[in-house]
């Protein structure tokens, strides 16, 4: 039974889409000792959904095993690697992208609040759970998975980088709005 459960867990992780991202605001947030706070609309979906690990820049076997274990934690779909990057998971590319976009925006808002010197306002847990659940879906409210935005994002990508889907190499998204770079 344990072997079957482990295999099912491995298959579930294999079905997830995983992105490692190095974005400006997230990098700043990862370099502070703060966790991502649920203080904005963008951040509510991450309430109790972010894991944190240190970073081993050599990515040895033991560290990779630590990353996999952290992503297996119930409810975790974002994993912040301190002073480095983050891993974002989703059941589709669209969901992974939308979560990544929202995470970057959440970090942006948090850093601006921190820079203002004003203390952040944390809504009560019941309100945070309600907002988070609205992203994850409940009866009568489908999960927010980026499906509606995806066609427009692809059109934008095609305008900014014609033929991107035929080129070799990675596409890098500049979240500041100045475009895509290679």
N, C-alpha and C positions, 0 to 999 in steps of 0.2 A: 504493500500500500504506500509506503514512503517513497519508493522509487517512482510509482505512478504519479504521485502528487508532485514530486520534483520535476518530472518530465512535463506535466501539464503547466507548471509554473514557468519552465524554460520556454515552452511553446508560446505561452502568453506574452512573455517578454520579447520573443522573436517577432511576434506580430506587431509590436509597438514600433512606431517610427521615432527615431532618436536623432536629435540634432545637437551638435556641440557648437555653441555660439560665443563669440568674443565681441560684444557690443559695448559702445562707449559708456552708457549710464550703468549698465550691469557691472562693467569692470570697476567703475568707481564704487558702486555699492558693495561688490565682493571684496574690495580693499579696505572697507571699514569693518568695525566689529559689530555692526548692527545687522539684524535679520531684516528681510523684506517685510515691511509693516503693512497691514491692511488699512491704509489711510486714504485710498482713492478708489474710484470705480474700477480702474485698471487692476488694482491690487486685490480686490475682493475675491477674485477667482483663485488666488493663491493662499488664502487663509487655510492654514494647517495642511498645505500641499507642497511645501518646499523643504527639501532636505539640505543639509550642509555637511561638507567634508573639507578637509584641508586639501592642499594640492601637492602632489608629487610630480614634478615636471618631467620626470623620467618615465612615468607611466609603467612602472614595473608590474609584474604579475599580481603581487599582493595588493597594490593600489587599484588595479583594474577590478580585482575581486571585491574590493571595498566599494567601488562605484556601483557594481552590479548589485551588491547587497543593499546599498542605500536606495537604489531604484526599485528594489523589491518591497520596500517598506509600504505597508498599506496606505493608500491615499496619496503617496508622493508621486508627482509627475514633473516636478522641477527640482533639479539638483544643482546647487551652487557650489562650485569649487573655489574655495577662498583664494584670492589674489590671482585668479586665472580666468575662468569662464563659467558657463553653466551648461548643463544637459537638460534638454526639454523633450518630453515624450508626448505622444498622442496616438490615437488609433488610426489616424490618417495623416497624410502630409498637410492637408488643410488645417486640421486641428493643431498639429505641432507648430505650424507657422503662426496661427492666430495666438496660441499661447505664448510663443516667443515674442511676438509683437506686443502683447499686453504686458509681458514681464518687463520688457525694455521701458515701456511707458510708465509702469509702476515704479521702477527704479528712478526714472527721470523725476517724477513727482516727489518721491521721497527725498531725493537729494536736494531738490529745490526747497522743500519744507525744512530740511536740516540746515541748509545755508541761510534761511531766513532768521534762524535763531528762535523761532516760535516753537513751542512744544507741539508735537503731532497730536491730533485728536483720533483716538481709537474708539470706534463705535462699540457698543456692547456685543458680547459673543452671539447672542440670539440674532441680532441684526446682521452680523458678519456671516453667520451660517446661512441665513436667508439669501443674502446676496450671492454667496458661493454656490448655493444650491440652484439659484437661477441660471448660473453658467453651466452647471452640470446636468440640468434638466430635472423635471419632476412631472407628474401627470398634468397634461395640458400645456406644458412648457418644454419644448425640445431643448436638448443640450446645445450650447453655443459652441459650434465646432468650426466656424470659419467657412462653411459651405456657401453661404450667401455672398461673402466677399471674394471668394476664390476666382470666379470668372473675371472680375474687374482687376484683381491683382495680376492675373496672367496677361490681360490686355496691356496693363501698365508696363509690365516687364517686357512685352514684345515691342512696345513703343520705344522704351529706353535702351533695349539691347536686342535688336532684330536678330533672329537666328540663334538666340541663346540656347534653345533646345537641341541644336545640332553641334554646338561647340564643345570642345574638351575643356575640362577644368571646372573650377568652382565659380559660382556667382556669389558676390558679396553684396549684401544689402546695407546701405548707409541709412540708418533709421532717422537721421536728421532731416531727410527729405531731399538731399542733393543728388540722390540717384544710386545706381548700381555700379560697382567697379569690379574689375578682375584682379 
